[in-house]
Amino acid sequence: MNKIIFVTGGLVSGGAERVLSIIANGLDTRGYDISIISKQQIKPFYNLNSKVKVIYPTTRISYKNTFKILLSRLAIYINIFKILKFEKPDIVIPFSTTTNGSIIIIAKLLNIKLIASEHNNYKVGLQKLSIWLIKRIIYKMTDYLMVLTQRDVDEYYGNFIKNIVVMPNPLALIPINDNIVFERGKIILAIGNVSRWKHKGFDNLLSIFTNIKNRIPEYKLVIAGGGDPTYLKQICIELNIENKVEFLGEVKDIEHYMQKASVFTLTSRWEGLPMVLIEAMSQGLPCVAYDCFSGPRDIISNGKDGVLVEDQNKEKFGQELISLIKNKNKQANLSKEAILSVKKYEINSILDKWENLLNKLVD
C-alpha cells in the first residue's frame, strides 16, 4: 500500500480544500494510505473518510507581531519536517503555492518524492518576490508540478519548468438527469468567499445586478460563500439593491441552491479552474462567465453549454445575462449541454489520472 501525505494550510471551506477532501477520500477508497497535515488546527469543514488521518503540528502561528509570525511559521515547518521524517511517506503532495515552496525544500532534504499541486493560475502573485521564487525557481525541484489548465502549462514551459501535468479539479456533485425538471426560482446565483470580493469580482457583479434589478425587477441575486460580507453589503446599500441581494454564508448542500436558481454567474478577475462553475453546470444551471485567466475557457464552449463574456466587460456581461434570463429556450439548451460537457470531470475519471501520475513515481 502506497503511503501519501497531503499538506495544506487548513481544512477550511474553500475550493482547493474541497478538492483535497475529494481526492483524499477517493484515493483512500482505492487502497492508498492517506494522511493530511493541516497547518491550522481547525476541524475539517468537508467530510473525510474514517481512514483518512489528519495530523496537526503542535505549534500554532502567533500573530502578536511580525517577528512572532515568522518565528512561529518556522516552528511549524520544523514540526512538519519531523512529522514527514517519522511518517516516511512514499509521496508528499502540498496543496497551495506558499505551502508548496516550503514543503518542496523539506521533501528534498528528506529525499521524499513530491508532487506540487498548484490551484491558482501562473500569473497570480508573481509581483511578490516569495511567489516569484516559488514559481520560477523552487518548482524546478519538484518531481511533478500539477496545474489546472493548458494555459498554465504554456506559461510554465516558457519559464523552463518541464515536468508538468494538467490535473483538472474533480466534480464533487453527481450530474443531474437532464430529464428531471426542477422548479427554478427567479434567482441569479453566485458562489465564493465574500471576503475575497476583489478576486471573485463581486463588487462588479453588484454593479451589473443594479441594471438587472431595473430591467427585470422580479429577480434577486443570491451569493453563497464564507467570509465577511460587510463591504459588499455597504455597496448594496449605496446601489439601493440591499432588498434584492441575499448573502447565504457557508453552505454545504450547495447543489440544493443550484437546483433552485435560474442562472449562475462567475465574475472573477482571475481563477485557477473554478470548481463552482463545473458544479453549477452539472446541476443543469445555465452559466454566464467572464473569460478570465484562467479556467472558464477550458470548461465552457461559448454558446453551446454556457456563455463566455469578454474579460471584465461589465456592459456585455449584463447584456448576456439579461438575454439569457429572457430566453427560456436558450436556458434549456445550455442546461442540457452543460450536464453532458462536465462528465469528463467526474471523480473516477480524475482519480484515474491521479493514479497514473502516482504510479510513475512509485513503480
Secondary structure, DSSP 8 states (H G I E B T S, - for coil): --EEEEEES---SSHHHHHHHHHHHHHHHTT-EEEEEESS----SS---TT-EEE--S-----SSHHHHHHHHHHHHHHHHHHHHHH--SEEEE-SHHHHHHHHHHHHHHT-EEEEE--S-TTTTTTSHHHHHHHHTGGGGSSEEEESSHHHHHHHHTTT---EEE----B-S----TT------SEEEEES-GGGHHHHTHHHHHHHHHHHHHHSTT-EEEEE--S--HHHHHHHHHHT-TTTEEEEES-S-HHHHHHH-SEEEE--SB-SS-HHHHHHHHTT--EEEE--BSSHHHH--BTTTBEEE-TT-HHHHHHHHHHHHH-HHHHHHHHHHHHHHGGGGBHHHHHHHHHHHHHHHH-
